Amino acid sequence: MSTIVPIHNSNLLRPILSSYGPDYLSSEQINELTSCFQRWYDTSPTDKKREIRGRYWLGFLLLRFTGGRLGEVLNIDDSKDIDFREAEIRLITLKRKKKFYRQVFVPHGVISEIATYIAEFPHKRGKIFKIDPSNFRKIFKEICAQTKIIPKKLAHPHVLRHTRAIEMLRAGVPVTIVQDQLGHAHLSTTAIYLKISGQEAKKIMAERKLI
């Protein structure tokens, strides 16, 4: 089993959000949650449990690295929506009047995890992500509780979407690319993640010697 590379803090990854923006996980929280999920999967007591838990583990990874909505990830058909060579996932974009798909890029390590699971459980091919949403939310909440550092208000899958958006913006990904990856119809929706308070704006400008 490969280990998903954690995200580390950097002086270059300067926080750009205040409490006015959406809730998201810190680097420490998302790394701890990923480790807990992987441990839960790796310590499966039986092959049957490993088969079941593996689907939740992969669902978590795709939520974490695609920034997709839960309904979008659970709609993935692993037999046709995943480009294993290019490490791209085709997601159906919800909240659109017409059927619309988008290509989302993920780390090769995530694709490797999916390929390994399929090799171990080939009979699940095409059905990996057919998980009941309420069951996924329940498992997600339980594993968040195991971390001891994630408050209850953040223990829901959608927080991974917000976290991925912040992660991309802090890494310097242009906001228009973040918009495309998240499937936002309007740039103004993505811009919510850039919202800062007046005091924070003043601090940033002062640090850059603009005032």
HUPERA-V917337 format. One record per pair of residues at least 12 apart in sequence whose ideal C-beta (glycine too) atoms are under 8 Angstrom apart, sorted by sequence separation. I is the first residue (numbers start at 0). J is the second residue. D is the distance in Angstrom with one decimal. If there is no record, write none. Layout:
i = <I:I>
j = <J:J>
d = <D:D>
This chain:
i = <40:89:90:174:177:39:40:75:89:90:164:167:12:58:61:75:88:89:113:140:40:58:75:87:88:139:140:174:177:40:74:87:88:139:174:39:74:87:88:139:164:8:72:86:87:163:7:36:37:71:86:136:174:6:36:71:86:136:5:67:71:86:135:160:71:6:36:65:67:70:86:6:86:168:5:65:68:164:168:33:61:83:165:5:164:5:81:3:33:83:83:161:81:3:29:2:67:77:0:66:65:0:65:77:0:64:64:61:64:78:79:77:78:61:77:60:76:77:77:77:60:75:76:75:74:57:73:56:57:72:73:3:73:57:73:54:70:73:53:69:53:69:53:61:69:54:49:50:57:58:57:58:50:54:54:55:54:104:58:103:101:101:55:59:101:55:99:69:95:69:94:68:93:95:92:94:68:90:66:67:62:66:63:62:66:62:65:66:63:64:59:63:66:4:3:39:4:3:2:3:36:39:1:35:3:1:32:35:1:32:35:71:0:1:32:66:0:31:65:66:67:31:32:28:31:28:27:28:24:28:24:22:29:22:29:24:23:24:22:29:23:24:22:23:21:23:23:21:16:15:15:15:14:13:12:12:6:11:21:20:21:20:20:20:19:20:16:19:16:17:19:15:16:17:18:16:17:15:17:13>
j = <52:101:102:186:189:52:53:88:102:103:177:180:26:72:75:89:102:103:127:154:55:73:90:102:103:154:155:189:192:56:90:103:104:155:190:56:91:104:105:156:181:26:90:104:105:181:26:55:56:90:105:155:193:26:56:91:106:156:26:88:92:107:156:181:93:29:59:88:90:93:109:30:110:192:30:90:93:189:193:59:88:110:192:33:192:34:110:33:63:113:114:192:113:37:63:37:103:113:37:103:103:40:105:117:41:105:106:105:109:124:125:124:125:109:125:109:125:126:127:128:112:127:128:128:128:112:128:112:113:128:129:60:130:116:132:116:132:135:116:132:119:135:120:128:136:123:119:120:127:128:128:130:123:127:128:130:130:180:135:180:179:180:135:139:182:138:182:156:182:157:182:157:182:184:182:184:160:182:159:160:156:160:159:159:163:160:163:164:162:163:159:163:167:106:106:142:108:108:108:109:142:145:108:142:112:111:142:145:112:143:146:182:112:115:146:180:115:146:180:181:182:148:149:146:149:148:148:149:149:153:153:152:159:153:162:158:158:159:158:166:161:162:161:162:161:164:165:164:165:165:168:169:169:169:169:170:166:171:191:191:192:192:193:194:194:195:192:195:193:194:196:193:194:195:196:195:196:195:199:203>
d = <4.8:7.5:8.0:6.9:5.5:6.3:5.9:6.7:5.9:5.6:6.0:6.9:8.0:6.0:6.9:7.7:7.3:7.8:7.3:4.7:7.6:6.9:7.0:5.1:4.9:6.9:7.2:5.6:7.6:4.1:7.6:6.8:8.0:7.0:6.9:7.4:5.2:5.8:5.9:5.3:6.0:5.0:7.3:6.5:7.4:7.8:6.5:7.7:6.7:4.7:5.6:6.7:7.0:5.0:5.7:5.9:6.9:6.2:7.8:8.0:6.9:4.9:6.7:7.0:5.7:6.4:5.0:5.7:5.1:5.4:7.3:6.3:4.8:5.9:4.1:6.4:5.6:7.3:6.9:7.8:6.6:5.5:6.0:6.8:4.9:7.8:7.2:5.7:6.8:7.6:6.1:7.4:6.5:6.9:7.1:7.2:6.8:6.5:7.5:7.4:4.5:7.9:6.1:7.2:5.8:4.5:6.1:7.2:5.3:5.7:8.0:6.7:3.9:7.0:6.2:5.0:5.9:7.8:4.7:6.4:6.1:7.8:7.7:4.6:7.4:6.3:5.3:7.5:5.8:6.3:7.2:6.8:5.6:6.1:6.2:7.9:7.0:7.2:4.9:5.8:7.7:6.7:6.9:7.5:7.6:7.2:7.9:5.1:6.0:5.9:7.2:5.9:6.9:5.5:7.0:6.8:5.8:7.3:6.1:5.5:6.5:7.5:6.5:7.2:5.2:5.3:7.7:4.7:7.9:6.9:8.0:7.1:7.7:6.7:3.9:7.6:6.4:6.8:7.3:6.9:5.6:5.0:4.9:4.5:3.4:7.3:7.2:5.9:7.5:6.9:7.8:6.8:7.6:7.2:7.5:6.0:6.4:5.5:8.0:7.1:5.6:7.8:5.8:5.2:7.4:5.6:6.9:5.1:6.6:6.4:5.3:7.4:7.9:7.5:5.6:6.0:7.2:4.7:7.5:5.1:7.6:5.9:6.4:7.1:7.6:5.8:6.9:5.4:6.9:7.6:6.4:6.9:7.9:5.6:5.6:6.0:6.3:7.6:5.9:8.0:4.1:4.6:6.2:4.4:4.3:7.6:4.9:7.8:6.4:7.9:6.5:6.7:7.4:7.1:4.3:6.8:6.5:8.0:6.5:6.5:6.6:6.0:8.0:5.0:5.2:7.9:6.7:7.4:7.7:7.1:6.1:6.2:6.9:5.3:7.9:6.6:4.4:6.2:5.3:7.9>
